[in-house]
């Protein structure tokens, strides 16, 4: 019994040492390291919260599409071709041009006149305002800025003046358009030259000899007196030059 006491005392000291020095290390090992993902428990605690009021969506402002300006502040008259029988013209007259007209012909000249489109037939002439083949006047409404013009003459050239007509018949030009030509309303009278001889020759020989036949090339060269381009055949052309051989003397 006396001999077992030191042994039991030593075992107790070892156990005490292990408990004192290894227990904190075990506690630190049981804690998750920083940055590690923890596995959530199987059952979680839920806490009821009041439902928040829905936030109304923010409405974006409507997309505005820019519109073309009605006027550009430039005096101009543009003439276009619609088809062989109709033209189309659009124009703009600035307030400055109106003031100049009143300053030249009287303060009430603009109100005492009416707008008129004068359509000139300028086919085959270098138009200078006085040498047109013929012309016609079209009364237009006050304040309009475009008009469809019936000419009824295909393949003719036209020019248009926009002006003011006085009660006594005087016509004062304000704007002059470009010159346009209406298209034809029928087939063109211009015919291409005939190139049938080579096609007929090809048709007559294509089944018997083929396009590369030496006989076909000789026939074509004999008719045209030239060697046709794009046709090749074995044996046709300059003779092949072989390697030179020295003649023994």
Rosetta blueprint (number, residue, H / E / L):
1 X L
2 X H
3 X H
4 X H
5 X H
6 X H
7 X H
8 X H
9 X H
10 X H
11 X H
12 X H
13 X H
14 X H
15 X H
16 X H
17 X H
18 X H
19 X H
20 X H
21 X H
22 X H
23 X H
24 X H
25 X H
26 X H
27 X H
28 X H
29 X H
30 X H
31 X L
32 X L
33 X L
34 X L
35 X L
36 X L
37 X L
38 X L
39 X L
40 X L
41 X L
42 X L
43 X L
44 X L
45 X L
46 X L
47 X L
48 X L
49 X L
50 X L
51 X L
52 X L
53 X L
54 X L
55 X L
56 X L
57 X L
58 X L
59 X L
60 X L
61 X L
62 X L
63 X L
64 X L
65 X L
66 X L
67 X L
68 X L
69 X L
70 X L
71 X L
72 X L
73 X L
74 X L
75 X L
76 X E
77 X E
78 X E
79 X E
80 X E
81 X E
82 X E
83 X E
84 X L
85 X L
86 X E
87 X E
88 X E
89 X E
90 X E
91 X E
92 X E
93 X L
94 X L
95 X H
96 X H
97 X H
98 X H
99 X H
100 X H
101 X H
102 X H
103 X H
104 X H
105 X H
106 X L
107 X L
108 X L
109 X L
110 X L
111 X L
112 X L
113 X L
114 X E
115 X E
116 X E
117 X E
118 X E
119 X E
120 X E
121 X E
122 X L
123 X L
124 X L
125 X L
126 X L
127 X L
128 X L
129 X L
130 X L
131 X L
132 X L
133 X L
134 X E
135 X E
136 X E
137 X E
138 X E
139 X E
140 X L
141 X L
142 X L
143 X L
144 X L
145 X L
146 X E
147 X E
148 X E
149 X E
150 X E
151 X L
152 X L
153 X L
154 X L
155 X L
156 X L
157 X E
158 X E
159 X E
160 X E
161 X E
162 X E
163 X E
164 X E
165 X E
166 X L
167 X L
168 X L
169 X L
170 X L
171 X E
172 X E
173 X E
174 X E
175 X E
176 X E
177 X L
178 X L
179 X L
180 X E
181 X E
182 X L
183 X L
184 X L
185 X L
186 X L
187 X L
188 X L
189 X L
190 X L
191 X L
192 X L
193 X L
194 X L
195 X L
196 X L
197 X H
198 X H
199 X H
200 X H
201 X H
202 X H
203 X H
204 X H
205 X H
206 X L
207 X L
208 X L
209 X L
210 X L
211 X L
212 X L
213 X L
214 X H
215 X H
216 X H
217 X H
218 X H
219 X H
220 X H
221 X H
222 X H
223 X H
224 X H
225 X L
226 X L
227 X L
228 X L
229 X L
230 X L
231 X L
232 X L
233 X L
234 X L
235 X L
236 X L
237 X L
238 X L
239 X L
240 X L
241 X L
242 X L
243 X L
244 X L
245 X L
246 X L
247 X L
248 X L
249 X L
